[in-house]
Amino acid sequence: MTNRLTCLLATATLLAACGADNKTGNEPAVVDYAAEAQRIAQSSIIIDTHIDVPMKLAMTAPDVSRATDSGDFDYPRAVAGGLNVPFMSIYTPASYEAEGKSKAAAELLIDLVEKMVANAPDKFSIATSVADVRSQFDAGLMSIPMGMENGSPIDGDLANLKHFYDRGIRYVTPAHSLSNHISDSSYDENRQWNGLSEFGKEAIREMNRLGMMIDVSHVSDDAFWQIIEISEAPVIASHSSARYFTPGFERNMNDEMIVAMAEKGGVIQINFGSTFVNQESRDYGDARSAAGKQYLLEHPDLTEAYLYQDYPAVYAEEHGPLPFATVDDVLDHFDHVVKLTGVDHVGIGSDYDGVGDSLPTGLKDVSSYPNLIAGLLERGYSEEDIRKILGENLLRVWDAVESYAATTSSST
């Protein structure tokens, strides 16, 4: 009897200690995903391989070292979001090649990025290597690497690749919205090379030799497969998403391409634009694009830039606003790539300041990366895997490209 009473008392004490009022004591702890996301964002290297600020600097000259009331990027918002390695896109409009303006345009944008950094040396620092990124992160500086969107500034001269490498360019997207002297474009029905030109094939080899990453975003499918065959180093897609969710949209990558790029060690950097990640938004975007091209024909005084900056508002007056994607739509693309290849081959290429009004709800500017991180946590990603997605995957590829160049002929 005494032993039984002792056991009953012990049981009662244990239940009280565990909170026996309708609780078992086995409930999982409630995770504050938002707080965890902020902690991870502020302690990780976050690389976004496509930020279209330089063209904005050329057009309106904002001081992005301070808070601004327009655009998707400025220093305070980037710090709030944890972004510390924004690749600045040196973008050259496709029409410039025929006009002979591409190289000069690229030089100007690089000048503007250098000026941006020079005017705020306590905030920004040009980064041209993985070592730069890591040392600048430790020093509390925002690394500013550069990528060239559209290879037209190469002007058919391999020496220009070395010139732009020396100016800080660390990836090149061979083409943009039109086929050029290097490659066919995914957006252009004119497939003059059936992939890469002969010069384009030599340019891929030279980029390997120099230690430049090759960016397959924007190129045609045929050009992609030729790049995969030719390149001796891993390649990237700096701002593309999964075609699985947008069938027929060649600008995104299909499953076979994603797997092939991963097998070569590369990484796809997911574009946040609603029209890249959501079919309803894609359909709206296609219809608006077709209407916009017709509008330009009817208004020959307007430029292509009008289509991106002003025409969306004109179209919305008659057809309503773009249906925005959500954070979950974007996360679905990360999940899809991870399912195909594992977690080592996906990262972030938002296209901030490049996709206009089409950014998803919850990912409207560079302060929003914690929303993406919280979503990854909710979907069961570990902190280690999230850090890979945020930046370590891209750094691994960049390091492999640098290592390959170091084992071949000197890039100096």
ABEGO torsion letter per residue (X at the ends): XAAAAAAAAAAAAAAAAAGABGBAGABBBBBBAAAAAAAAAAABBBBBABBAAAAAAAAAGBBAABBBABEABBAAAAAAAGBABBBBBBBBBAAAAAAGAAAAAAAAAAAAAAAAAAABAAABBBBABAAAAAAAAAAGBBBBBBBBBEAAAAGGBAAAAAAAAAAGBABBBABBABBBAABBBAABABBAAGEBBAAAAAAAAAAAAAGBBBBABGBBAAAAAAAAAABABBBBBABBBBAAABBGBAABBBAAAAAAAAAAGBBBBBBABAAAABAAAAAAAAAAAAAAAAAAAABAABBAAAAAAAAAAAAAAAAEBBBBBBAAAAAAAAAAAAAAAEAAABBBBAGBGAAEAABBBGAABAAAAAAAAAAAAAAGBBAAAAAAAAAAAAAAAAAAAAAAAAABBBAX
